[in-house]
Each structure stands twice: as C-alpha cells, then as structure tokens.
Amino acid sequence: MAVKIRLARGGAKKRPYYRVVVADSRSPRDGKYIEKVGTHNPLLPKDHEDRIKLDVERIEYWIGKGAKPTDRVARFLDAAGVLKREARNNPIKGKPGAKALERIEEQKEKAEAAAAAAEEAANAEEEVVEAPAEDTVTEEAPAEEAAKEEAPAEDAPEEEAPAEEVAVEEAPEEEKKDA
C-alpha cells in the first residue's frame, strides 16, 4: 500500500478549505483517509499564522514509515523546516505553444502589411497633395476676385431658396399631426 501526504478539499463552493491528510494513494482526493495531520486555508493572507497548521510530529512519523508528500504539501513542509524540497527547473514552461507561435506570426504579418499600406497611402497622399496645391493657389486668386464681384447679386436668391425648401418639408409634417 502506497501512502501519500496530500490535501483533501473541503469548504463551500468558491470558499476552499483543505485538510492535510495521510491517505492511501488509490483512494479519492476527498475520500477516506488514514489520519488528518494539518489544515490549509488559502483564503487567509500568506503571512497569517492560521493559514497553514501542521502536526509536525505525526508528519515526521509518517515520512519515516515511507509516506510521500505531494508537491504542494512538500512546499509546506519545506517552509516549516520538516523536509528539504529540491527546486524544480522547467525552462520549457514559460515558452508559448505551437498555436500561440502561429498566432504571433500571423499578428506580425498583419502588422507589417498594415504598416506597408499606411506608408504607401502616406506617400501617395504626399504626392497628390503637393502637386495640386501649387495649381490651386494660382487658379484660386482670380476665381476669388470674380466671386467677390458677383457675390452681392447672387447671395439674396440663394438664401431664400433653402428657406422655401424647409417650409415645404414642414407642411406635410403638420398635415400628418392633424390626421
């Protein structure tokens, strides 16, 4: 029979509370256990004294009998000074997976294409803006003078025309309200 020192979850939904137990490795996580040797309340702050409570004498007894602690319990025991835990080294853990690398490549390609399109648009606008700007300056001066001479005669009829259109549009609305 393989014996483990592990956590058994208790507490309510979204309010975890763990018992540190000695149990047969084949039994369910929250099932039958041999002995309760501590508690762990993850909702308390890390520096709170009641966050982790361990019965060190009983844990040492069970380790002497061949019980193996799980990784999380081994961390607790290392912090309590009961057991020395070797630090793990997994350099691959921080690297993104294959799908994530594909997504990153797609994003880079889209960004490069967008930057190239923006450059082409900016270059095209500069060329278009520069050439007509010189032509319009020379042509606008005579046109403005002609417009100033003719403006007083044309302003009066143009102002009246939009006012008439507005009056025509309002008339059907009044008829709709009456109906």
Secondary structure, DSSP 4 states (H G I P E B T S, - for coil): --EEEEEEEEEETTEEEEEEEEEETTS-TTS--SEEEEEE-TTS-TT-TTSEEE-HHHHHHHHHTT-EE-HHHHHHHHHHTSS--PPP--TTTTS--HHHHHHHHHHHHHHHHHHHHHHHHHHHHHHHHHHHHHHHHHHHHHHHHHHHHHHHHHHHHHHHHHHHHHHHHHHHHHHHHH-
